[in-house]
Structure formats: C-alpha cells, structure tokens
Amino acid sequence: MAHFSPPSPTKVNDGAGDQPAVVTVQRHLMAFVGRLQKDTTEEQLCLWLVAVGVQGVKCKKLVSKDGKQFNTAAFFVSCVAVSKDLFYNEQTWPAGCELRDWYIKATVP
C-alpha cells in the first residue's frame, strides 16, 4: 500500500477581472516520490505515469547533496493540474511507494 499526503485545498480565480498585462501560467502539481527500487530511472517512472494517463509528466531523480548512498530511489515528479485525480490516486503508483507534496520555501525580500 502506498502512503500519501492529502492535497491542500486551492482557490482558483475564474478569470473575471484579470488585467490584460498579467498572464497566468498553467499550474503544475509537484511531489516527492520515494521508496522505489534503487535502479529505477527517470524515464521508467515517466513512462509508468504516462501509461496510466497522467499528463505533462516530468521526473527528476534526486541525489544526495553530501554524497550519501541510499537503498531506494527518490524523485521530484510534476504534472499538469488537470491530472490531479490520477496523480493523487493510490492505484496510480507502484505499491509501497511514498508520495508527498513538494513544498517550496518562498523568501520575501
């Protein structure tokens, strides 16, 4: 069984009142995916997700900054928001993998 963090609720503007000089960018879901077999490649994980219907998939294998070796593989995975239901569906992922939302720390000047 895979372990999942529930997605956070989001509020999306329907476009009313948008300024013509300000253009939005399509939202992407981002997650940490771990506990995969050590020799799993970015291409294998991307192909797995595309095969189940996830759109706009990008996978980047994570490596330790301090050179540590791990017994499992971990990835940064993203996809377009229209694939949200598939992305957070436990059946989409290999049994036993770990999926957590990827958080980016914002710094304010």
C-alpha angles and dihedrals in degrees: 000000000000122000118230139185111219115246116255117246114258134195117220123196112231091218099260110142096012115159113236092227092056116072126187129223123223111265118246127202113228128196146168110237116191147160093060123142110285096243095051110129132213089245093052093051093046092049091049092054095043090050091058092048105262109149130217094014121183123176129188120184111228122229127193115259091217097047096255116159119225132197092227137045125245130194144191104229129186137175139166117284094244086073092058096117093051093040093056095038110112090215091062094067133066112267112269099019122131123232123187131166112260111237123202117205109226120210120206117210 
